[in-house]
């Protein structure tokens, strides 16, 4: 019985160590180390903001601005996700989206509701509104439905 208990404890401890191991490959970088396309995106859409954190990992880049926006970029430098943490996504970024997305939100939701997050997905886009509703759209801007 003691061997079984010892084996069980050893097994649980091993799983705990594996689960808690630091496989985090994030590395803090300077703004100059971002791809040029990412730098240009930040300059165009967030000209008054300062980068407070820039990290690189095996999947891409993550940038946090002093206004608390977080933008994820692919390794090639294209934006993947933009999170405003409750703040409205800048209009200049909304203009990059297929027109069906913005027109759907403007038509179906009151003017005090705005887009706070945009995620590029394999099927198209997922956006979050200020009322926490998440909507799915195809890459051409066609509305798919509410993410449940």
C-alpha distance (Angstrom), angle and dihedral (degrees) to the residues before:
residue distance angle dihedral
X1 . . .
X2 3.82 . .
X3 3.80 90.3 .
X4 3.80 90.6 51.6
X5 3.81 91.9 48.6
X6 3.82 91.4 46.6
X7 3.83 90.9 48.9
X8 3.80 90.7 48.7
X9 3.83 92.3 49.7
X10 3.80 90.8 46.6
X11 3.80 90.8 50.0
X12 3.83 93.0 49.1
X13 3.80 91.3 46.7
X14 3.80 91.0 50.4
X15 3.79 92.0 51.6
X16 3.80 90.4 47.4
X17 3.79 92.2 52.3
X18 3.79 91.5 47.7
X19 3.81 93.0 46.8
X20 3.79 92.4 48.3
X21 3.78 97.1 40.6
X22 3.75 115.6 122.1
X23 3.75 104.8 -110.3
X24 3.78 87.6 153.2
X25 3.77 106.2 128.7
X26 3.82 95.8 -176.0
X27 3.76 115.6 137.8
X28 3.79 123.9 -172.1
X29 3.79 112.1 -122.5
X30 3.78 137.2 179.8
X31 3.79 123.2 -104.8
X32 3.81 88.9 -107.9
X33 3.81 89.9 61.3
X34 3.81 92.1 62.7
X35 3.80 115.8 98.7
X36 3.80 112.7 -91.4
X37 3.81 91.5 -113.3
X38 3.83 90.2 56.9
X39 3.79 91.8 48.1
X40 3.81 90.6 50.1
X41 3.82 90.6 49.1
X42 3.80 91.4 53.1
X43 3.82 92.7 46.0
X44 3.80 92.4 49.8
X45 3.81 101.1 42.5
X46 3.81 102.0 28.4
X47 3.82 104.2 29.2
X48 3.81 95.5 151.4
X49 3.80 95.5 46.3
X50 3.77 130.6 94.6
X51 3.78 124.0 -141.0
X52 3.79 106.8 -119.0
X53 3.80 95.7 177.9
X54 3.79 135.1 13.7
X55 3.78 121.4 -179.5
X56 3.77 134.7 178.0
X57 3.77 127.3 -157.2
X58 3.80 136.0 162.6
X59 3.83 91.1 -78.9
X60 3.79 101.0 46.4
X61 3.77 143.4 -80.2
X62 3.78 134.4 -43.3
X63 3.79 120.9 -159.3
X64 3.80 126.8 -171.8
X65 3.79 119.3 -164.9
X66 3.79 127.8 -153.3
X67 3.80 89.9 -108.9
X68 3.81 86.4 60.9
X69 3.81 97.4 -107.9
X70 3.80 113.7 143.9
X71 3.79 119.9 -155.2
X72 3.79 124.4 -172.7
X73 3.79 117.7 -155.7
X74 3.79 129.2 -168.1
X75 3.79 119.5 -120.4
X76 3.81 87.9 -97.0
X77 3.82 89.3 57.4
X78 3.82 100.8 -108.4
X79 3.80 116.1 133.9
X80 3.81 116.5 -106.4
X81 3.79 106.0 173.0
X82 3.79 134.8 12.4
X83 3.78 120.7 -167.2
X84 3.79 120.5 -173.2
X85 3.82 94.0 -179.5
X86 3.79 91.4 -132.3
X87 3.81 96.6 -30.3
X88 3.79 122.2 113.1
X89 3.78 116.6 -96.8
X90 3.83 108.1 -115.9
X91 3.80 114.7 -95.1
X92 3.81 90.6 -124.4
X93 3.82 88.8 63.5
X94 3.81 93.3 45.4
X95 3.81 86.9 56.9
X96 3.82 87.9 63.4
X97 3.81 91.1 61.5
X98 3.79 124.3 87.2
X99 3.82 106.9 -86.2
X100 3.80 92.8 -118.6
X101 3.79 91.9 69.5
X102 3.79 98.2 55.8
X103 3.81 93.5 38.5
X104 3.83 90.5 50.9
X105 3.80 91.2 53.1
X106 3.82 93.0 44.7
X107 3.81 92.2 48.4
X108 3.80 99.6 42.9
X109 3.79 105.0 34.4
X110 3.80 131.9 54.8
X111 3.78 118.2 -98.5
X112 3.82 92.4 -107.1
X113 3.82 90.1 63.8
X114 3.79 114.9 84.0
X115 3.80 140.8 171.0
X116 3.81 113.2 -88.4
X117 3.80 101.6 169.6
X118 3.80 138.0 26.7
X119 3.79 124.1 -168.3
X120 3.77 124.1 -176.0
X121 3.80 109.0 -137.7
X122 3.79 133.5 -178.2
X123 3.82 90.2 -101.9
X124 3.81 94.5 44.4
X125 3.80 126.9 -85.1
X126 3.76 139.3 -14.4
X127 3.76 116.1 -161.2
X128 3.77 131.0 -172.8
X129 3.76 121.3 -147.0
X130 3.79 127.6 -147.9
X131 3.82 88.5 -102.7
X132 3.86 88.0 60.3
X133 3.81 92.9 -109.9
X134 3.81 112.5 142.4
X135 3.80 118.6 -147.9
X136 3.80 129.3 -167.6
X137 3.80 125.3 -145.1
X138 3.78 134.3 179.3
X139 3.80 116.8 -116.9
X140 3.80 89.9 -97.3
X141 3.83 91.0 56.4
X142 3.81 97.2 -101.9
X143 3.79 110.8 148.8
X144 3.83 113.6 -114.2
X145 3.79 101.7 176.6
X146 3.77 147.3 -94.4
X147 3.80 117.5 -43.3
X148 3.77 107.4 -123.8
